[in-house]
């Protein structure tokens, strides 16, 4: 079709699209809660090849409970800030973590850092906060690095030193360097 002027055709389409509102263009989207199967009244729940039944009028109370609660980005960044504070606080750990209960407490705190990173990464993923999600993943990585610095020498995978000895328990006698 070499005789068509595509600039004119595309400008007509652009004018038609500009005259429509966003709601009319995209249409209503069904609300689907994560982890729940589609409701029987939704068009996606009908078997293939069959028409879906018309939607029954639902009461306002039923529709209000089916809709997910809207959360703000404030909660996402509060979780992320808490995770970052835990990760930074691990650098400033004030107690000896060479062996025994001090080491157990330190490793428990490392698990909390990794868990808080996972917690904040889930929320940042749900809210499509890409930079915050990257920071959450870095917090998880930071926690894994802190844990591996303490665990790997004790299981024989890394070279032990005075700060990271071979044993988990504290020796009962004097420590010989």
N, C-alpha and C positions, 0 to 999 in steps of 0.2 A: 504494500500500500504506500507507494512513494508519493501519492498526491495528497496525503493528510498532513496538516500542519500540527505537529505534536505540541508545539508551544501553546497554541490556542486550546487544544484538547486538555492539556494539563492545567491551564489557567481556569477552564470551566470547572474542573474537578476541585481545584483549590478553592474556588468561590463557593461551591456546594459544601465543602468541608468546613469552611469558615462560617457558614450560616448556621451550622449545627452546634448545639451546646455539647459540652464534654459528656454530660449524662446521657444525652440522646445518642451520641456517637458510640460510647462504650457500653451503655446499657447497665442495668443493675447487676452487681456481682453477688452471688450467693455467699453467705458467711459460713465457712467451714472451720470448726474448732479442730486444732491438731489432736490427733490420737482418738478421734471419735469417727465412727462410720457415718456415711452420708445419711441424712434423715430420709424417711420413706416418702416425704412429700417433695423432695428435691428432684429435679429433672435428671440428675446424674445417677439416681438409684434405680432407674428402670432398666430391665434387662435389654440387651442389644436386640434391635429389630422391633421392639414394641414402643408404642407411643407412651409418654408419661401421662399419668392422670393429672387432671387439673388440680391446682393447689386449693386446699380447703382454707377457709378464712380462719386464721388463728387469733386467739385472744391476745390483747396487748401484754398481758402478764407472761404468756408463754413465749412471745417473741422477745421480750426483754430479757428473759432468763437464757435464751438460746444465743444471744449476741455476746461476743467476748467483751470483757471489760477493757476499755481503752486505757493504756498506760502512757505516761509522758516520758520524754527522753530524760527528764530529771532523775528518775529512778535508775535508768541505765547508767548514767554518768556517776551517780552516787555509788553504785556497785563497782564500777570501774575505779573510782577514786579509792574506795576501800581496798581493792585488790592491789593497786599501785602502792598504797601506803604499807600494806603488808610486805610486798616485795622489797621496798626500800628499807623497811624496818629490819629485814633479815640481814642486811649488810651491817647494821648497827647492833647485832645480837650481843647483849651485855654479859651473858653467862658462859662459863667454860663448856665447850661442846666436844671435848676430846674423847671422852669415854663415859660409860655408865649412864646414870639418870640424866645428866646434862646433854649427852648425845641423843638420848631418847626424846627429850623435850625439844631439842633442835630439829630432829627429823619429823616430829609431830607438827612443828610449826611449818616445816617445808611442805608437808602434806596439806596444811591449811592454805598455804600460798598457791599450790597447784589447784586445789579445789576452788579457791576463790577466783582464780584465772578461768577455770572452766565455767564457773557460775556466771562471771561477767561476759565471757565469750558467747554463751548461749543467749543472753539478753541482747548483746550488741548485734548478734546475727539476726535475731527476731526483729529488731528495730532498724535493720539495714544501715547501721552506723559503721562504715567500712574502716575508718581510721581508728575508732575505738575498738573494733574487733581485732585489728592488727595488734594493737597494744595489749589486748587480752591474751592473744596467742603468744606474744612476747613474755608476758607474765608467766604463762604456763611453761614456756621454755626456760625462763629464769629459775623457776622452782625446780625443774628437772635437773638443771645444771647444779644448783646448790645441793640437791640430794645426791647427785652422782659424785660430787667432790668428796662427800663423806662416806658413801657406800662402796664405791669402786675399789679403794685401797683395802677395805676390810674383807672384800670377797676375793681378793687376789688378782683383780683385773688391772689395777693401776699401781704405780710405785708408792709404797707408804713412806711417810716422813714423820717428823716429830709432832706436827699438828694433826696428822691423819694416820694414826698407827694401825697395826694389823688387827688388834683385838677390839671387841665390842665392850668388854668389861674393863674396869680400871684395875691395874695390877695392885696387889696388896703390899708389895715391898716398894723400896725407892726406885724411881724411874732412872735408868741409866741411858744417857744420850748417845 
